[in-house]
C-alpha cells in the first residue's frame, strides 16, 4: 500500500491521467465547485462510475487538467479583483 501524504486544510488530492499513468495533484476545494470542473467530474463518472472509493480519479491528460484548473483560477482571480474594486 502506498504511503499517505498529508494535504493542507481546504485542499483535495486528485489522481489525474489516462490508463495506469496517474499523477497526484492537490487542488483547492473551491475549484471543485466551479462549472468548468464539472466537465472533469462527468468524465470521471463516465469512466469510473459515481461511487469512486478513495482518491478522486480524473481520466484525462495532465496537460488538459492543468489547463482547466488554470482557467478556473484565472476566472476566480478576476472575480476577486472585480469585487475588491466594487466592494462586493
Short mmCIF file of the C-alpha atoms (twelve columns), coordinates in Angstrom:
data_MODEL
# 
_entry.id   MODEL 
# 
loop_
_atom_site.group_PDB 
_atom_site.id 
_atom_site.type_symbol 
_atom_site.label_atom_id 
_atom_site.label_alt_id 
_atom_site.label_comp_id 
_atom_site.label_asym_id 
_atom_site.label_seq_id 
_atom_site.Cartn_x 
_atom_site.Cartn_y 
_atom_site.Cartn_z 
_atom_site.pdbx_PDB_model_num 
ATOM 1  C CA . UNK A 1  0.000   0.000  0.000   1 
ATOM 2  C CA . UNK A 2  1.290   3.497  -0.803  1 
ATOM 3  C CA . UNK A 3  2.180   5.948  1.904   1 
ATOM 4  C CA . UNK A 4  -0.369  8.535  2.993   1 
ATOM 5  C CA . UNK A 5  0.687   12.106 2.300   1 
ATOM 6  C CA . UNK A 6  -0.845  14.947 4.274   1 
ATOM 7  C CA . UNK A 7  -2.893  17.582 2.478   1 
ATOM 8  C CA . UNK A 8  -3.433  21.140 3.683   1 
ATOM 9  C CA . UNK A 9  -6.842  22.042 5.032   1 
ATOM 10 C CA . UNK A 10 -9.207  23.150 2.260   1 
ATOM 11 C CA . UNK A 11 -7.370  21.158 -0.394  1 
ATOM 12 C CA . UNK A 12 -8.195  17.858 -2.085  1 
ATOM 13 C CA . UNK A 13 -5.859  15.270 -3.635  1 
ATOM 14 C CA . UNK A 14 -6.807  14.115 -7.137  1 
ATOM 15 C CA . UNK A 15 -5.274  11.441 -9.356  1 
ATOM 16 C CA . UNK A 16 -5.078  12.631 -12.956 1 
ATOM 17 C CA . UNK A 17 -4.109  10.641 -16.018 1 
ATOM 18 C CA . UNK A 18 -5.066  8.067  -18.571 1 
ATOM 19 C CA . UNK A 19 -4.576  4.333  -18.187 1 
ATOM 20 C CA . UNK A 20 -2.139  3.303  -15.479 1 
ATOM 21 C CA . UNK A 21 -0.182  6.568  -15.644 1 
ATOM 22 C CA . UNK A 22 -1.770  8.677  -12.906 1 
ATOM 23 C CA . UNK A 23 -0.260  11.784 -11.317 1 
ATOM 24 C CA . UNK A 24 -1.257  13.081 -7.873  1 
ATOM 25 C CA . UNK A 25 -2.348  16.715 -7.891  1 
ATOM 26 C CA . UNK A 26 -3.663  18.769 -4.969  1 
ATOM 27 C CA . UNK A 27 -6.315  21.393 -5.715  1 
ATOM 28 C CA . UNK A 28 -8.348  23.817 -3.621  1 
ATOM 29 C CA . UNK A 29 -11.858 22.661 -2.670  1 
ATOM 30 C CA . UNK A 30 -13.359 25.833 -4.185  1 
ATOM 31 C CA . UNK A 31 -12.098 24.700 -7.589  1 
ATOM 32 C CA . UNK A 32 -14.199 21.529 -7.327  1 
ATOM 33 C CA . UNK A 33 -17.375 23.627 -7.310  1 
ATOM 34 C CA . UNK A 34 -16.579 25.588 -10.469 1 
ATOM 35 C CA . UNK A 35 -18.732 24.718 -13.517 1 
ATOM 36 C CA . UNK A 36 -15.612 24.007 -15.604 1 
ATOM 37 C CA . UNK A 37 -14.598 21.320 -13.119 1 
ATOM 38 C CA . UNK A 38 -17.971 19.620 -13.526 1 
ATOM 39 C CA . UNK A 39 -16.846 18.587 -17.015 1 
ATOM 40 C CA . UNK A 40 -13.908 16.737 -15.446 1 
ATOM 41 C CA . UNK A 41 -16.171 15.182 -12.824 1 
ATOM 42 C CA . UNK A 42 -18.510 13.973 -15.556 1 
ATOM 43 C CA . UNK A 43 -15.544 12.348 -17.339 1 
ATOM 44 C CA . UNK A 44 -14.678 10.592 -14.083 1 
ATOM 45 C CA . UNK A 45 -18.280 9.432  -13.605 1 
ATOM 46 C CA . UNK A 46 -18.442 8.034  -17.145 1 
ATOM 47 C CA . UNK A 47 -15.148 6.172  -16.693 1 
ATOM 48 C CA . UNK A 48 -15.350 5.016  -13.061 1 
ATOM 49 C CA . UNK A 49 -18.989 5.482  -12.014 1 
ATOM 50 C CA . UNK A 50 -20.460 7.908  -9.496  1 
ATOM 51 C CA . UNK A 51 -19.255 5.983  -6.434  1 
ATOM 52 C CA . UNK A 52 -15.459 6.055  -6.582  1 
ATOM 53 C CA . UNK A 53 -13.683 4.872  -3.470  1 
ATOM 54 C CA . UNK A 54 -10.524 6.515  -2.245  1 
ATOM 55 C CA . UNK A 55 -8.894  9.418  -4.047  1 
ATOM 56 C CA . UNK A 56 -10.877 11.058 -6.840  1 
ATOM 57 C CA . UNK A 57 -9.542  9.968  -10.253 1 
ATOM 58 C CA . UNK A 58 -9.878  12.159 -13.344 1 
ATOM 59 C CA . UNK A 59 -9.304  10.297 -16.657 1 
ATOM 60 C CA . UNK A 60 -7.655  12.948 -18.845 1 
ATOM 61 C CA . UNK A 61 -4.159  14.081 -19.721 1 
ATOM 62 C CA . UNK A 62 -2.338  16.068 -17.060 1 
ATOM 63 C CA . UNK A 63 -1.930  18.891 -19.586 1 
ATOM 64 C CA . UNK A 64 -5.699  19.123 -20.162 1 
ATOM 65 C CA . UNK A 65 -6.366  19.004 -16.412 1 
ATOM 66 C CA . UNK A 66 -3.813  21.738 -15.719 1 
ATOM 67 C CA . UNK A 67 -5.296  23.929 -18.466 1 
ATOM 68 C CA . UNK A 68 -8.783  23.615 -16.942 1 
ATOM 69 C CA . UNK A 69 -7.514  24.344 -13.415 1 
ATOM 70 C CA . UNK A 70 -5.541  27.383 -14.629 1 
ATOM 71 C CA . UNK A 71 -8.646  28.665 -16.422 1 
ATOM 72 C CA . UNK A 72 -10.679 28.217 -13.230 1 
ATOM 73 C CA . UNK A 73 -8.036  30.022 -11.168 1 
ATOM 74 C CA . UNK A 74 -7.832  32.935 -13.603 1 
ATOM 75 C CA . UNK A 75 -11.643 33.317 -13.576 1 
ATOM 76 C CA . UNK A 76 -11.719 33.188 -9.763  1 
ATOM 77 C CA . UNK A 77 -8.982  35.836 -9.584  1 
ATOM 78 C CA . UNK A 78 -10.915 38.128 -11.937 1 
ATOM 79 C CA . UNK A 79 -13.975 37.834 -9.684  1 
ATOM 80 C CA . UNK A 80 -11.892 38.669 -6.586  1 
ATOM 81 C CA . UNK A 81 -10.389 41.717 -8.301  1 
ATOM 82 C CA . UNK A 82 -13.803 42.910 -9.511  1 
ATOM 83 C CA . UNK A 83 -15.239 42.506 -6.003  1 
ATOM 84 C CA . UNK A 84 -12.318 44.403 -4.496  1 
ATOM 85 C CA . UNK A 85 -12.934 47.419 -6.709  1 
ATOM 86 C CA . UNK A 86 -16.734 47.320 -6.479  1 
ATOM 87 C CA . UNK A 87 -16.814 46.495 -2.730  1 
ATOM 88 C CA . UNK A 88 -18.832 43.241 -3.127  1 
# 
